[in-house]
Amino acid sequence: MLYQVYEMHHAAMAPMRLFATGALKALDSPFNPFRPAPMNQFAVAALDSFEHTTRRFGKPEFGHKTTHINGLDVDIVEQVVNAKPWGELKRFVRLTDRPSDPKLLIVAPMSGHYATLLRGTVEAFLPDHDVYITDWRDARDVPVLAPDFDLNDYIDYVTDYLRLLGPETHVIAVCQPAVPVLAAIALMNANEPALAPRSMTLIGGPIDTREAPTQVNTFAKTRDLEWFRRHVLHHVPLGNAGFMRQVYPGFLQLAGFMAMNLDKHVQAHWEMFQHLVEGDGEPLAGKRAFYEEYRAVMDLSATFYMQTIDQVFQQHTLPRGLMVHRGQTVDIGTVEHTAMFTIEGERDDISGIGQTKAAHPLAHRLPADKHAHLEQKGVGHYGLFNGKRFRTEVAPAIKAFITAHR
């Protein structure tokens, strides 16, 4: 019912948004003689803020058209390498001949945001890597008669992609997929070691949320599964391709993320309003670009969401050696061929310090020279895969690790 109310509210706001858009064009027109007046500028800022905060943002584009290699701009073309019901394997083809560059698979989280949230991650590796990414599909666009998607399917998708790309591949898992990626690679090391990837980099992932629990972990742990079924699972409303599919709506995930740091988000929106009043375009553009990406959310399969809550955040099946995939126990101790690099952020309030590093003692047969860990100072969760510190410190460390294990 909540999802239907959300859709009705969005529809009810449409006339007001239409009015605001029209008034904004009139007041901000260069032919408006009162345009420079302070009251006019205040009205323009108010209307613009209303339009922006009530807008629904669809799936953004990656937008990578070129990259810079050896002093030259090289064109980029996006190519769908493999398409499945719940996602695509996408390649960023560089129109140049660099066959010796390492093949890199970036596994994006299925946690409410689109894979485009990793736009900066992709950009950092384009000059010297052959980059692929998992581009997950919005559950509200998947017809109810299509196959369901759960944690086992996630592991299968990762495994299929790794088989397709070959054993020379290196993998980066950002946040939530650290668990299914580690499970997939453990199963490949056990069952088909010749196809296992060269290395994996796990960034801010919930391998063992018993370590330094965060507010997110505590919330998931202190409520039983029935509470989640009753309060956060809803059916996709009429008018969408996935009508009647049960999902965890993206707008609920976004509300939860924003509530964690509500004061910061309120302050940021107040600053954007002030930038509009003052006509200060540069800082405004940066903040707006962030929120347009941050507020673009997708729904998740209810089955996948509930299994993740149960196995990752409540039962901790992977670090306890209790995770089972298609009848086979997932034993991280079988990892012997794939080097492991874990990265955590000093200020991460999503995955606490130690949660990702917990993967290392589980891979007890992996030679010591194939283990590496980085605790990045001064960054939170988002800064582990985007922003200046990522570009100047985290990404170079990952590149060095990949080079060392080619």
Secondary structure, 3 states (H helix, E strand, C coil): CHHHHHHHHHHHHHHHHHHHHHHHHHHCCCCCCCCCCHHHHHHHHHHHHHHHHHCCCCCCCCCCCEEEECCEEEEEEEEEEEEECCEEEEEEEECCCCCCCCEEEEECCCCCECHHHHHHHHHHHCCCCEEEEEEECCHHHCCCCCCCCCHHHHHHHHHHHHHHHCCCEEEEEECCCHHHHHHHHHHHHHHCHHHCCCEEEEECCCCCCCCCCCHHHHHHHCCCHHHHHHHHCEECCCCCCCCCCEEECHHHHHHHHHHHCHHHHHHHHHHHHHHHHHCCHHHHHHHHHHHHHHCCECCEEHHHHHHHHHHHHHCCCCCCCCCEECCEECCHHHCCCCEEEEEEECCCCCCCCCCCCCHHHHCCCCCHHHEEEEEECCCCCHHHCCCHHHHHHHHHHHHHHHHHCC
